[in-house]
Amino acid sequence: MREAANEARRLAASLRVTRATLAAEAEAIEDALLSEPNDADLQTVLAVLEDIETRLPAGTLAALLRIRLKNLQAILRESLTFSTRWSNEP
C-alpha cells in the first residue's frame, strides 16, 4: 500500500497544478491508502479514481495525469487480486 499511497501523493501534487478541486479527492485517496484499507475501501478508491479520470480535460497535461491514474489503478487492482486469492486459500 505504501507504493499506492506514494502514487496517490504524486497524483494529488499533479492535480493541484491543473485542477485544485480534484486534488482534494486525490489527497483523501492517499489518506485512505495509508490507513490499511480493506477490499471495500480499495473498491471505493478505484471508483473515485475513475470519476477523477472522467472529469479531466483534454490535453497533454491531462494525458500525463491519466498515466498516473492508470498506474495507481493497476497497483490497487493487483492488490485486490492478491487479497482475493489470499482469502480463498484453504
C-alpha positions as CSV (number, residue, x, y, z in Angstrom):
1,M,0.0,0.0,0.0
2,R,3.0,2.3,0.5
3,E,3.6,2.3,-3.2
4,A,0.0,3.1,-3.9
5,A,0.0,5.9,-1.3
6,N,3.1,7.4,-2.9
7,E,1.5,7.3,-6.3
8,A,-1.6,9.0,-4.9
9,R,0.6,11.7,-3.4
10,R,2.2,12.3,-6.8
11,L,-1.3,12.4,-8.4
12,A,-2.5,14.9,-5.9
13,A,0.5,17.1,-6.5
14,S,-0.1,17.0,-10.2
15,L,-3.8,17.7,-9.9
16,R,-3.0,20.8,-7.7
17,V,-1.4,22.3,-10.7
18,T,-4.3,21.7,-13.0
19,R,-7.5,21.1,-11.1
20,A,-7.4,22.1,-7.4
21,T,-10.9,20.6,-6.8
22,L,-9.7,17.1,-7.8
23,A,-6.5,17.4,-5.7
24,A,-8.6,17.2,-2.5
25,E,-10.0,13.9,-3.7
26,A,-6.6,12.5,-4.5
27,E,-5.3,13.6,-1.1
28,A,-8.3,11.7,0.5
29,I,-7.3,8.7,-1.5
30,E,-3.8,8.9,-0.2
31,D,-5.1,9.1,3.4
32,A,-7.3,6.1,2.8
33,L,-4.4,4.1,1.4
34,L,-2.3,4.9,4.4
35,S,-4.9,3.6,6.9
36,E,-4.6,-0.1,5.9
37,P,-7.7,-0.2,3.7
38,N,-9.8,-3.3,3.2
39,D,-11.1,-4.6,-0.1
40,A,-14.3,-2.4,0.1
41,D,-12.1,0.6,0.7
42,L,-10.0,-0.3,-2.3
43,Q,-13.1,-0.7,-4.5
44,T,-14.3,2.8,-3.4
45,V,-10.9,4.3,-4.2
46,L,-11.0,2.7,-7.6
47,A,-14.4,4.2,-8.2
48,V,-13.2,7.7,-7.2
49,L,-10.2,7.3,-9.5
50,E,-12.5,6.5,-12.4
51,D,-14.6,9.6,-11.5
52,I,-11.5,11.8,-11.4
53,E,-10.4,10.5,-14.8
54,T,-13.8,11.3,-16.4
55,R,-13.6,14.9,-15.1
56,L,-10.1,15.6,-16.6
57,P,-10.0,17.9,-19.5
58,A,-8.4,17.0,-22.9
59,G,-4.8,17.9,-23.5
60,T,-1.2,16.9,-22.9
61,L,-1.1,17.6,-19.2
62,A,-4.3,15.7,-18.6
63,A,-2.8,12.8,-20.6
64,L,0.1,12.7,-18.1
65,L,-2.4,12.7,-15.2
66,R,-4.2,9.8,-16.9
67,I,-1.0,7.8,-16.9
68,R,-0.6,8.4,-13.1
69,L,-4.3,7.3,-12.6
70,K,-3.7,4.2,-14.7
71,N,-0.6,3.3,-12.7
72,L,-2.4,3.8,-9.4
73,Q,-5.4,1.8,-10.6
74,A,-3.1,-1.1,-11.7
75,I,-1.4,-1.2,-8.3
76,L,-4.8,-1.3,-6.5
77,R,-6.3,-3.9,-8.8
78,E,-3.2,-6.1,-8.3
79,S,-3.6,-5.7,-4.5
80,L,-7.3,-6.7,-4.7
81,T,-6.4,-9.7,-6.8
82,F,-3.8,-10.8,-4.3
83,S,-6.2,-10.2,-1.4
84,T,-8.9,-12.2,-3.1
85,R,-6.6,-15.1,-3.8
86,W,-5.2,-15.0,-0.3
87,S,-8.7,-15.1,1.3
88,N,-9.7,-18.0,-0.9
89,E,-6.8,-20.2,0.1
90,P,-7.9,-23.2,2.2
